């Protein structure tokens, strides 16, 4: 049994660089790390944590089962990701550096007197990418019950050192996406490994499992288990939660031929296709793609987020004069412009791995002045999917919660930030028991849906799972009280789910034969739909057109405008993910 005392004597005075490194770790204080509380002249004060080390646990009880190995993987990677965001590397990730406490696995703080590298590190000097390699080896050890680099009987010439340097770890006992992730992290070329934040996203389902992916084939019949895409995600991040113009890109596959279902005649929001003016092409910054827009049209792409799975990306916003896009956020950030064009709000949607407090930055596009509104959230809660109210005075975010025990993520409520009062209100629509029941469900039965504004700006909507295992949409007032339930409509498809006039909305998981359904806001009456193959839905372009996208070839997402029967009107642009998977979110609106 290992017990960490409060005081650890170093035995000599700490050097200046050692003190600096220890202080940096203490200030970072990532959740999941055994905390370093005080740095003395020749001693360190640490948090007291009791339990066997991972090495001791595996030696006594054997390898962890797949679920426990997955929990361990997240519990160790989350504090590593936070350290890396603070500009630090750990250097000693190893089974004897993880305490299996009653509250879950805890990674020991980096030893400032021993900069590593640890036994399972592939290169020097120690870097965050080397930490990722050692983390993958640690998870392999936990699942396999043995040194992952130990020589094999069938290949005794491949020594432990050679296997380590070439990333040839034994991955026995692991399968599926976790095995694929570990294999990527054990790449002998550091540049080809995912960073810790991307690896954490993949662990939690954010990669390739996001909400508004329209299936390439007809949905399964409702009598069968629903095919719920959940998040997360984001941490889930990245899970399946609706976001404006959100298209998660699966592995490249040929897209089926597009077909469509005409809406019933006389439907109020379905009119004959209007003529859309020919485009004018512009090149987007940082090699992110091209855009073909009509310069005379008031409907423009106001901002977009692009994220590549290997890292890299960011948020881009149309300049106030409409002449160019500028980068307004780094990777995993999102920026959204208010309906009146005055404000741009920028939020780190993956703040759960950050050492800084969650906040939203607001910039007045008239004056250029900015301010930040903090959100009082602590791990394991964070906020995602920003959306402006129709009047442009408030920003809506979905309050997410991570269950550290099984790494499930679900929406607990919503956050409303008022740009006038610079205050944030947190509203919980689920209590602790609700969350426990949700987290206990199989992945395929957890609803993934962010909150969206209703046209009145005084209520919000969210998808839910009915007792009949179907999707519906609930409307809440801004105190969280349920005002209305529409159990028959499916769940909101994107953040931009409302038509610009506010008379119609779109949902997914709504029909056996259609991937997207159109409904009247006032009556909940169905007025149209699109069949599978039309493309991933990004939301409304105007009251007569939708924006859809597809990825027929690896790494490039083509976006086009379709009418309300699914017929393509014209191409709108292409977004380049550099030959890999990733996601793009598009936010459209009127530009003055």
Secondary structure, DSSP 8 states (H G I E B T S, - for coil): -EE--SEEE-SS---HHHHHHHHHHHHH--TTB--EEEE-SSEEEE---EEEEHHHHHHHH-S--HHHHHHHHHHHHHHHHHHHHTT------SGGGEEEETTEEEE----TT-----TT--SSS--HHHHHHHHHHHHHHHHHSS-TTS-BTTBTTS-HHHHHHTT----TT--HHHHHHHHHHT-SSGGGS--HHHHHHHHHT-TT--TT---SS----TTS--------B---B------TTEEEE-S---------B---TT-TT--S-------EEEEEGGGTEEEEE-TT-SEEEEEEEEEETTS-EEEEEE-TTSS-EEEEE-TTEEEEE-TTSSEEEEEETTGGG-SS--EEEEEETTT--EEEEE----TTEEEEEEEE-TTSSEEEEEEEEEETTTTEEEEEEEEEEETTTTEEEEEESS-HHHHHHHHHS-GGG------EE-TTSSEEEEEEE-TTS-EEEEEEETTS-EEEEETTS-EE-STT-B-TTSSEEEEES--SS-SEEEEETTT--EEEEE-TTS-EEEEEEETTEEEEEEEEETTEEEEEEEETTS-EEEEEEEEE-TTS-EEEEEEEEE--
